[in-house]
Amino acid sequence: MWIRPIPKAVSQQYPIITQSPPPYLRNSVKRTITKARLTAMEAAGSDSDGREFKNAQEMWKEQIGDEGDDPKKIQWYREGVAYWEGVEASVDGVLGGFGQVNDADIKGSEAFLNSLLHERFGDGGRNQHLVALEFSHRWKTLYYELMGKHGWGWCMLDEMYSLTFTVAAVNMYMLHGYLKKFSAVDLLEPVSHFLDAARENLSQEHFVASDVHKATNFYCVPLQEFTPEAGRYNVIWIQWCIGHLTDDDFISFFKRAKVGLKPGGFFILKENIARNGFVLDNEDRSITRSDLYFKDLFHQCGLHLYKMKDQKGLPEELFAVKMYALTTEVPKKVHKTRSKVQANRPGIIK
Ligand SMILES: C[S@@+](CC[C@H](N)C(=O)[O-])C[C@H]1O[C@@H](n2cnc3c(N)ncnc32)[C@H](O)[C@@H]1O
């Protein structure tokens, strides 16, 4: 499912299926989602071999069985991790041979996060001690303590792959320009050789010098078994891994993970998007959900959609990718321009 071309059997159907969000979903996800659930969950889907499913329920029943059928669910997760255990710990490896999308991905993430930090932390987080948690995020981690005096900044500690360390070095220079020191870098990844690669790279000299590794927590657990420490994170970034979770585990994960956010903190979910319904990947045991499907799940998690953006610059044959910023509180409306009423009010002629 991940950075892979849309399966042929699925892409052939793409031009025929179009679906625009129903009116009650256009502006907000918080309204009556019962109807949306019908739309999203009842939508037909397919698997990577082109097999059709009537709806998500039918697919889940087949994949993980009835509620309480633990052996099937355990097998689903075991096979997902087993797939990644056979993948090399490199950019190309985790991106399914599409390492070239890395730059566009990072730029997109950077711009999105930048705008959010500005909006949510007033001066962009200046003088604040920001902590982030990343889930198996190609071992790049995020921008921790922002430097007050020399302008604000954040940075991804990027490309901490053993094979492409030069990029990390470049970013470290950038980092020194913006950041005094990190306060925390936490990583979660269920596949131990990926996590080992991250640990090894983080212990390289310049990371040690910047004190990163001391502050880093490495969690070798899957999302469905993880509960973050209460009130630790400003940002929890989840990218290209939530498709491994069943709907029930998706919901219970986010419900648990909310406690990990500091006041004003938020989740960023960056994921592949199916044009309709869902696409099950038979190889790595994951599903790609549609935008509506995600919004339905967010609602069930009690999360609010604060901001959303499409990732630009990806090859056409890949799934579209969206970034969702999710908050636990209802977002306040941001009025950027004077309202018409106000603008047309009589004023004093000077
Ligand atoms: C396509 S890779 C993406 C890696 C990284 N998030 C990125 O953005 O480059 C999918 C990742 O999901 C991880 N994964 C598989 N099952 C998982 C689970 N149940 N919970 C958390 N991560 C999982 C894999 O080990 C792998 O690192």
The ligand as a MOL file (V3000), in Angstrom:
LIG
                    3D

  0  0  0     0  0            999 V3000
M  V30 BEGIN CTAB
M  V30 COUNTS 27 29 0 0 0
M  V30 BEGIN ATOM
M  V30 1 C 5.9000 2.7630 4.4480 0
M  V30 2 S 6.8120 2.4930 5.9130 0 CHG=1
M  V30 3 C 6.8060 4.1490 6.4350 0
M  V30 4 C 7.9330 4.4290 7.3550 0
M  V30 5 C 7.9020 5.8380 7.8900 0
M  V30 6 N 6.7160 6.0700 8.6690 0
M  V30 7 C 8.0260 6.8630 6.7880 0
M  V30 8 O 7.1800 7.7540 6.7040 0
M  V30 9 O 8.9670 6.7860 6.0340 0 CHG=-1
M  V30 10 C 5.6340 1.7100 6.9890 0
M  V30 11 C 6.1210 1.5680 8.4170 0
M  V30 12 O 5.0570 1.0980 9.2370 0
M  V30 13 C 5.6220 0.2580 10.2090 0
M  V30 14 N 4.5650 -0.5790 10.7950 0
M  V30 15 C 4.0890 -1.7610 10.3710 0
M  V30 16 N 3.1200 -2.2000 11.1970 0
M  V30 17 C 2.9670 -1.2590 12.1710 0
M  V30 18 C 2.1650 -1.1320 13.3270 0
M  V30 19 N 1.2630 -2.0670 13.6470 0
M  V30 20 N 2.3270 -0.0530 14.1080 0
M  V30 21 C 3.2390 0.9060 13.7820 0
M  V30 22 N 4.0190 0.8560 12.6970 0
M  V30 23 C 3.8970 -0.2210 11.8980 0
M  V30 24 C 6.6640 -0.4990 9.4280 0
M  V30 25 O 7.5920 -1.1430 10.2470 0
M  V30 26 C 7.2520 0.6060 8.5890 0
M  V30 27 O 8.3110 1.2490 9.2490 0
M  V30 END ATOM
M  V30 BEGIN BOND
M  V30 1 1 1 2
M  V30 2 1 2 3
M  V30 3 1 2 10
M  V30 4 1 3 4
M  V30 5 1 4 5
M  V30 6 1 5 6
M  V30 7 1 5 7
M  V30 8 2 7 8
M  V30 9 1 7 9
M  V30 10 1 10 11
M  V30 11 1 11 12
M  V30 12 1 11 26
M  V30 13 1 12 13
M  V30 14 1 13 14
M  V30 15 1 13 24
M  V30 16 1 14 15
M  V30 17 1 14 23
M  V30 18 2 15 16
M  V30 19 1 16 17
M  V30 20 1 17 18
M  V30 21 2 17 23
M  V30 22 1 18 19
M  V30 23 2 18 20
M  V30 24 1 20 21
M  V30 25 2 21 22
M  V30 26 1 22 23
M  V30 27 1 24 25
M  V30 28 1 24 26
M  V30 29 1 26 27
M  V30 END BOND
M  V30 END CTAB
M  END
